C-alpha cells in the first residue's frame, strides 16, 4: 500500500487538496513523478534526493514512483517538495510518523535540506482547513501569512531535519520569539487629499465617484494634477472589511507580491500599469494563468494614465471585468476565474500635444478627434464621470488652502455607503449605487417631469446610449445620497450632466473634409 501525504494546489484564487502518493518498488534506481506536473514539479526529484541525503538519511536506491492526485488537474510550483520527501522517507521506513493523515505539508526544499518560502500559502491553508486537516507544516518564513487562518495549528520550520524530528517526537515545537515589529509602511496611507490645492471641482468629482463606486475619467494638460488626484482616491474609500482584506491578501499571495514580513493587507490596492502593458499582464494569463492588474486592483483602484496610448485591443479587453467585476482566463489546462471588483479611474490629455484649448495648442480639430477616437465607444460608455482638470499655477497654489483631508472625505464616503448598504441589504451582489441593476434603477431612480425632460433633451443632443443614461441615473442617486435626499432632484441631474465634459467638448468640434 502506498504512503499518502497531504499537500495542496491552487486554481484561480482557491486552493484544493492534493494527495501525494508514494510507492517504492524493486528495480533500477529512478524517480518518476506523475500527475500532470509542470517543470518545477518534474525537477522535484533531484531536489528531494539532495535534501534527504544532506539531512542524514539515504534516498532509496530503488524505483520511486510519486503520484500527485487528482491526476487530471495540472499541478504547478515547487511547494510539493516537502510532502514528497516525507512520503519517500515514510514509505522507505526511514522514519515512522504516527497519524500522518492529520498533517498537511507545504514547502520547497533547498539542496542542503533547508525550507524555502512559497507563494499562495494563504489559499492553501484555507483549503486545508476546509478539508478538515488539523495541523499544517510550512516554511518558517511563511508563518505570519499562514496564521491569518484561525482554527488550524501552524508549524513553521527552517529545515527538513527539524520537520522530521518533530514528526517523530524527538523534539518539541518551540515558537520562535518574534523580533520587534518594525513600522508597517506597506499598510500605511502615504497620500492625502490635504495636499491637493485649488482643485475643488475635481475633488468633488472624486468624492462623488468614491461614494457610489463609479468609474472616472480626468482630462487635462500635463502637470495639472490628474495622477495626484488618482493616487489619493484609495485613501477616501471605505475601510476594507476583514473578508475584503483576506480576498486581497490571497490574490497578492498567489501572485508572489505579498511583501516579506507582512501578513494581512489592509489598504485598498492602487494599481497603475504603464500604457505599454501587455494584454496578459493587464487581464491575467501567461503559461500559469496568473492574476493580472485588474485582479491585483480588486477592492481598490485601477488607474490607467494616458488612456489613448493603451492599445485598442488591451482597452477593449477591459469591457468584461469593468462590467462583470470578474475575469475569466481560459487556458488548455482549464479556465481560471479571478475577482476584479475595482474602481476604474483613468486620465488623458485633451489632445495629442496636451494643451487644448489653450493658445499653446497647435492641434487641428481632426487631430484631436482622431486622438480621442482611440478610445472605443463601449469603453467610454462604461465611464461614469468625465471631468476636466484645469492647471493651477505654482504661485496661485501658495495662496490656496486644501479643500478637505482624506480622513474627512472618507467619513463622508462611509456615511453614504451605509445608506446604500441599508437600501440594498436584500439585494444579492449589490453594495453600492454603481452596482444597481435595471430593475433597481426603476425602483430607486424615479424622476419628476422636469428632471426627466432635462435628461431626455441632453441625451438626444449628445446621442447617449441606454448604458450612459443608466450610469447618469446611478450618479444622480449618489448625488442625492450625499445630501441625504430621499429622491433624485433636478439639481442632481444638472450636477451629473455637468460631469460629461468630454462629450460637450467633442460636440463643439467641427471637421471640415
N, C-alpha and C positions, 0 to 999 in steps of 0.2 A: 504494500500500500504506500502511495506517495505521501510525502510530507507537504502539508498545505500551510502557507504563511499568508497573512492578510496584508495587502497594500491597497493603493488607491490610484485612480486616474481622474482626469478632468475632461468633460465635454461641455463646451460653452463656458459658463461660469459655475457649473455644478460638478461636484465630484461623484464618483461611483466606485464600488468595491471591485478590486481585482484580486483573484486568488493566485498566488504564486505556488505552483505545484512542482515539486522536485522529485525526480526518480534517478537513482544511481544503479547502473547495470554493468555487468561484466563486459569487457571488450576494450578496444583500443581507446586510450585516453583522449577524450574530446568533450567539448561542451556545446550543446545545442540549445538555443533559446528560441522558442516558438510562441506564436500568439499574436502575429501582426504587429511586431515591434519596429520602431524606427531605427536609424543608425545608432543612436545613443543607447538603445536597449540591446542591440546586437553586440555592441562593444563592451557591454557589462561583464561578459565572461572573463576578459583579461583583467578588468578592474577588481572583481571579487576574488579572483585567484591570487593576485598580488597582495590584496588586503588581508586575506586569510593567512597566507604564508608569513607576512610581516607581523601578524598578531600572535604568532607562535603555534599555529595549527598547520596541518598539512592538507592541502587541497587534494581530494581523492584522485588517484591516477587510474580512473575508470571512465566509462561513458556516463556523462552527466546530462540529463535532459531536464530543462526548465520550461514549464509552460505557463503562460500568462492568460488566465481565463477571465472573462469570456473571450474565446479565440476569434470571434467575428468583429471585434472592435479594435480600431487602430490604437496602439499604445505609443506614447512618445515621452521622452525625458529620461534622465538618469536616476530618478528618485527611487527606482525599484531595487537598486544595488543592495541596500541593507537587508531587505526582505529576502532577496536571492541568497545572500551569504548565510543568513540564519537558516534558511531552508536546506542548503547544501550541508552545513555542519550538523544539523539535526538529523537529516536523512543518513548521513555517514556515521552517525552515533559518536561524533567527536564531542558533542555537547548533549546534555539531556535537560531540556526545558519542559517543565510541567505547565499545564494549562496554557499552551502556546496559542490556542484559539482565542484567548481573551485579549491578545495583543494585536495591534496594527503597527506596521513599520514603514517609515518614510525616511529616505536619506541617500545621498550619493556618497560613494566610497572613494577616498583618495588611494593611491597606490601603496602608501605607507600605513593604511588602516584607519586614517582619520575620516571624520564625517564632515561633509561639505553641505552648506545651506542649499535649499531648493526653492523654486518658485511654486506658487499655488498651494502653499501649506494650508491656508485658511479654508478654502472649499473642500479640501481633502479631509481635514479634521471634522468638518461639519458632516461629511459623508460617513465617516467612521462612527460618529455619534448616532446618526440615523440608522446605521447598520447594527447598533447595539454593542459595539466594541467598548470595553471598559477602560482600556489602557492603550496609550499610543506612544511609541518611541520615535524620536525625531532628533535631528542635529541640535546641539545646544544653541546655535545662533538663530534658530527659528522659533525658540521657545516663547518669546514675548508675543509674537504673532499668533501662535497656537493657543495661548492662554486666553484669547478673546472668546473662545468657546467654553461655556460652562457645562458641568455635568460629565466630564471625561477627564481621567488622570493623564497628565502630560509629563513625560520623562525626557529630558534633554541630555544627550551625551556628546562627547567630543571625539571618541574613538570606538572602533568595533570591539576591542577587548573590554572596554568599560561596559558596553551593552551586554556582552556575553557573561561577564562576571556578575552583573546584576540579575540576569535571567536565571543563572544557576544558583543564585543565593549566596555567592561568595563575597559580595559586597552590597551594602545597602545604598539606596539612592539618597544622596545628600544634595539638597537645593543649594546651588551656589549663591553666595551673598551678592546682592545687587550693588553695582557701583553707583555712586551718587549720580542721580539722573541729571543730565545736562538740560539746559533750557530747550524746550521743544520749538525750534524755529520753523519747522515744517508746518506745524499746525497753528501757526501764529499769523494773524492778518497783518500784512505789511502795507496794504494800500487802503487809503481812507478818503472819502469824499470831501473831507475838510480841506484837502489840498487843492480842490477844484475852485477856481475863482472866475467870476464873470461869465458863467455858463449856466445860468439858472434854467433856461428853456430846455436844454438838453438833459440837465439833471432831473427836471420834472418828467421828461420823457422816459428816462431810465427808471425813475420811481414807478411810473405807470406800468412799464414793461415788467419790472420785478414783482409788482403787486399782483399781477394776473398771470405771470408766466408767459408773457408774449415775446415774440421774436422782434428784432430791432435792427434797422439799418441806419448808419450815420453817414452823411455826405458832407464833405468839407475839404478845404485845401490842406496841403501838408503842414503839419505843425499846429493845427488848431485844437488838438486835444482829444481826438477820437479814440486813440489807443488808451489814453489816460482814463477816459470815462469807462471803457470796456473792462479794463483791469480791476476797476473798483466795483463793478456790478456784483460779483460774488459776495462782497462784504455786506451788501444790503439784503441779500436773500435770506429767508428764514433759516435759523439754525437747524442743521440736519438731525433727524431722529436717530436713535441707535440702530434701527433697521437700515436706514439710508447709509449711515456710516459703514455698516457691515457690508452692504452691497458694493460701495465704492472701494473699500479695502480689498474685497475679493477680486475685483477686476484688476486692481493695481498689483495684487499678489500674483495673479496669473500672468500678467504682462512683465513681471520681474522689475517693477518700478517702485515697489514699496521700499522707502528709504531704510537703510540699516539703523537699527536701534529704535525704530518706530513701530507701533502696532496699529492701533485704530486711527484712521484718517478722519478728522472731524471738520476740516474746512471743505467747503464746496469746491470741486475742481474748476480750474480755469485752463483751457487748452487753446493754444494759438498756433496752429500749424502754418508753415510757410506756404506761399502760393504755388511753389513747385512741388508740393507734396503729392505723392502718387495716390492712385485710387485705392490701393490696398492699405496704405498707411492711414488713409482717412476713414475708410469704411471698415477695414479689417480684412484679414485674409493672409496670404502667404502660404507656404507649404504646410504650416501647422495651424492655420486659421486663427491667428492671434487677434485679440481685440484691437480695433483701430481708434483713431482720435474721437470719433463720435461716441464710442463706449467709454473711453477714458474721461470724457466730459459728462458722463452720466451723473444726474443730480446736481450738475453745475452749469458752466457756461462754455460753449464752443464759440470761439471768436475767429472769424476769417477776415483778416485785414487785406486791403487791396483786392476786393472781391472780383472785379472783372479780370484780374490777372490769373485766376484759377482757370484750369481748362474746363471747357463746356461739359465734357464727359464727367469730370470729377464733381462739378456742381450739381449736375442732374442726378448723380447717384445719391445726393443728399435728400432727394424727394421722399423716399420711403422712411428713413429714420426720423426726419423732421415731422412727418405726419403720423407715423405709427409708434414712435417712441421706442423702437427696437430695430435691430438689423439682423438679417439672416445671411450667413456666409456659406455658400454651397461649395463643397469640395468632393473629390472622388470618394473619400472615406466617410462622408456624411455631411449633414447640414448643421452648422453651429449657430445658435441664436444668442445674441448679446443684447443687453438692455442699452438704450440710447435716449433716455429721457433728459434732454438738455435744453437749456435756453439758447437759442440761436441768435448771436449778435455778430453783425458784420459792419464793415466800413469800406468806403471807397472815395476816390477823388471825384469831383463833379465833371471832369473832362480829362483827356489824355495828358495835358500839361499840368493840370491840377488847380488852376486858378480861375476857372469860370465862376461867377460872371464879372470878376474884377477887370480892370484895364490891363493887367498883366497877361490876360488870356489872349492867345492868338489862334485858338481853335475855331474851325467853322462849325455851324450847326450840324452839318453832315458828319463831321468827325466826332462830335460829341454824341450824337445819336448812335453812330456805329460803335463807339466805345461802350456806351451804356447797354447796347443791344447784345453784348457778350453774355449778359445775364439773362437767362431764358425767362419767359413769362411764367411758367409753372413755379420756378423758384421765387420770383418776385411776388407771386400770389400767396406764398407761404410766409411772407414777411409782414408783420402787423403794422409796424411803425417805420416810417421813412422820415427822418428828421435831419435838416441841415444844421451843421455846426459852424458857427462863424468865428473867425480868429479874434483873439483878444491880445492887444499889444502888450509888450512887456511892461512898459511904464504905466499902462492903464491898469494892469493887474495889481500894481503896487497900491492902488487906491481902492481896489475891490476887496471885499471880505468873502470868505467862503459861505456858501448857502446853508448847508447842513453837514453834520458829521455822518459817517456811515452808521454809527450806533442809533442816531435819531431817525434816519431813514429806515433802518432795519426794523425798528419798533413800529413804524407806520405800516411797513410791508407785512409784518407778522400779524398786526391787528386786522388788516384787510384779508389776509389769508384765513384767519379764524372765521371771519364772516362767510367766506367761500366754503370752507370745510363744513360748517354748520349747514349751509344751503345744500351741499351735495352729499351729505352724510349717508344717504340711502342710495347713492349712485355709484356703482362699482367702477373703479378706474378713473374717477373724476375727482380731482382735488383742488383745481383752480379754474378760473374762467376760461383760460386758453384751451382747456380740455373739453369744453361744453360740446355736446352732440347737437345735431339739428333739432332733435326733439326738445332738448333743454333750452335751446335758443328760443323756440316758440313759447316756452313756459316762462322764462325769466327775462326775456328781452322785448317785451311789448313796448311799442312806441305810440305816442299820441299822433294826431293827424299832422301837425306842423313838423314834428321830427321825421315822420315817415316821408313827407313831401320833400324835405331838405335832403334826406338820404337818397331818395329816388332821383331828384334832379342832378345831384352830384355824380351818382353812379352812371347816369346816362351821358353826362358831359365827358367823363373820363373813361367810359367803357369798362367799368368794373365788372369782374366775373362774380358769380354767386359766392365763390370761396372768399373773395375780397370783402364782399358785403357781410358775410358771416363773421369775418375777422373784425370788421369795424363794429359790429354789434357786441362782440366779446369785449373789445376795448372799451366801448361805451359802458358796458356793465361794470368793468373795473373802475372806470372814472367815477361812476355813481357810488361804488363801494368806498372809494377814497373819501367821499364826502358823506358817507353813511346814509345815502339816499336810498329809499326803498325801491323806487322806479327810475328807469333811464329818463333823463330830462333832455330838452332841446340843447341846453348848453353842453351836455356830454357829447351829443352828436357833433356839434360845432367843434368841440375840442378835438375829437378823434379825427375829424376830417382835416383839421389843420396839421395833422401828423402824416400827411401824404405828400410831402414836399417834392419828391421826385416825379410823381405823376403830374403835378402842377407845372413843374419846370419843363418837362418833356412836351406838354401841350402848348407851350409858348414858342417852341422852336419850329422853324419852317425850313424845309429842304427844297431848294429850287433845282430841278433837274435840267 
